[in-house]
Amino acid sequence: MKSHPHRDIRKLLAPLFKRGWVFAGITKHYKIRSPGGRLVSMSMTPANSESIVRIGADIARIEKEEQ
């Protein structure tokens, strides 16, 4: 698994991998897959700090739906 180049996103992703999320590949976007099979892709270079907040919100929404 290749780690994400952005430090704040690495901090966001580390606990997810411990909860069963898996790395799904890299093209122009970094992709992870939830334990239920949902795919989340994120930019390799987030434009601003708001995009990191939105990634966290998307992940939280997916985890809530999969419970």
MODADA-V968526 format. One record per backbone hydrogen bond with DSSP energy under -1.0 kcal/mol. CO is the residue of the C=O (numbers start at 1). NH is the residue of the N-H. E is the energy in kcal/mol with one decimal. If there is no record, write none. Layout:
# MODADA-V968526
co: (CO:CO)
nh: (NH:NH)
e: (E:E)
This chain:
# MODADA-V968526
co: (6:7:8:9:10:13:15:16:22:25:28:29:30:31:32:33:34:38:40:42:49:50:51:52:53:54:55:56:57:58:59:60:61:62)
nh: (10:11:12:13:14:17:19:21:33:31:44:27:42:24:40:22:37:34:32:30:53:54:55:56:57:58:59:60:61:62:63:64:65:66)
e: (-2.1:-1.9:-1.5:-2.4:-2.1:-1.8:-1.0:-2.2:-3.1:-2.3:-1.0:-1.7:-2.4:-3.0:-2.9:-2.5:-1.8:-3.1:-2.6:-2.9:-1.6:-2.3:-1.9:-2.1:-2.1:-2.5:-2.4:-2.4:-2.4:-2.2:-2.6:-2.2:-2.2:-1.9)
